[in-house]
């Protein structure tokens, strides 16, 4: 049964990588990414519930992240795709991984913010792809591919909770 959990975990991990690529290329995270991550959790949890802990804790973490990121979306601080991705990953990390998730997500968000300021000032790319993160910031827009920070935070939380070490 652990093979099911491992497979679903690797699929969810792979989708976070795709989300990072999509966010850098177009500042968009497809809804399907969040749906796949959500869809992978149920068979993973059913296969090895002991690897995850109480299901309710995972729902609570997802609910907390949804409320916070929805408020951030509604106030224009975060994009809708970012909110959906973080919410879907909240189901995976549960309450046990919530603090490392938020901490490392914020830390990586700060690094991305600094990188954005640097790239905006230096304009290192002469002909960036239309609509990409680089093109957006080099034309003076405020844009950060926060899907990278969200994914990074989830990866740390996966390891923190021991999810990647499935018995």
N, C-alpha and C positions, 0 to 999 in steps of 0.2 A: 504493500500500500504506500510505502514511502516514495516509491517511484512516481506515483501520481502527484504527490505533493511536490516532489523535486521538479517534475516536468512543468507543473503549473507555476511554480515559483520562477523557473527559468524563463517561461513565456512572459510572465509579468515583468521580470527584469528586462527582457529583450524589448518589450513594448516601451518601457521607460527610456531606453536608449533611442528608440525610434522617435519618441516624443521630443527628446533633446535635439535630434537632428532636424525635425520638423520645425521646432521653435526657432532655431538659429536661421534656418532657410526662409521661413515665412512669418515668423512670430505668430504661428497658429499651432494648436495641438488638436488634432481631429477628435471628435467625440468618440469615435470607435476605439481609440486608445484607452480611454477611461472605461468603456464598456467591456473590453477584453480583460482588463485588469480586474474589474468587478466579477466578471464571469469565471475567471480562473480561481477566485478565492473559494467558492463553494465546494468544488470537488477536492481542492487541496485540504480544506478544513475537514470535510467528511472523511477523507482518507486517513488523516492523522490528527485528530483533534487535540491530542496531548502536546503536539508540537506548537500549537497556537495558544492554548489556554481557553478560558470561557468565551463563547461566541458573543455574549452580551458586551464584554469589554471591547471587542472589535467594532461592534455596532456603535458603542458610545464614542470611541475614538473617531470613527467616521462622522458621527453627528457633530462632535465638537469642531472638527476640521471644516465640515460643511458650513456651519454657522459662521465661523471666523472668516473663512475665505469668501463666503457669499457677501458678507458685510464689506470686505475689501473689494470685491467685484462691484458691488452697488455704489461704492464711493469712488470708483475709478482707479483704485490702487493696484488691482490685479485683474488680469484677463479672465474671461469665462473658461477657457480651456485649462488655464492654470488651476482654477478653482475645482474643476471637475477631476483633473488629474490628482490633485492633492487629496480630494475627498475619497476617490477610489483607492488610493494608496493608504489612506487612513484605516480602511477596512482591513488591510493586510497587517499593518503594524500594531494595531490594538493599543490599549492604554499603556501597556508595558513599553512600547516603543515611541510613545507620543513625545516625550521630552527630547530624546535624541533626534527624532525626526524634525521637530521645530527648531531646535538649536542648530543643527547642521544645515538645515535649509536656510536659516537666516544668515549663518556664516557664509555659505556659498553665495547667497544673494548679495551680501556685501562685497565679495570678491568680484562678482559679475557687475555690480554697480561701479566699482573702481575701474574695471576693465572698460566699461562703457564710457566713463569720463575720459580715460586715456585715449581710447580709439576715436572719440569725438574730437579731441584736441589735436591729435597727431594725423588723423586721416591717412592711415597707412595703406589703404586699398584704393587704387585709382579707378577701378570700374566694378564695384560690387554688384551682385545680382539684385535686380529690381525687386523691392519688397522685403529683402532680407534684413536681418538685424543690423548688419554693418551698414547697409544703404540707409536705413532709417536713422541711425545715430549720426552718420556722416552728413546728413542733410539737416541736422539740428533737432530731430525729434527725440523725445524721451522714450526709450524702449529698452527693456531688459528681457532676454529669453529666460524667464523665471522657471520654466519647465526644467531647466538644468539644475537649478537649486532644489526644486521639489524632488527630482529624481535622486540627486545626491543625498539629500536628507533621508529618503526612503532606503537607499542602499545601506547607509550607516545603521539605520533602525533595524533593517533585516538582520544584520550581523549582531547588533546589540541584543536583540531578542533571542538570538540563537536559532532563528528560522533557517538560516543557511546551513546549519549543522543538524540535519534531520536524522533521527535515530532509526 
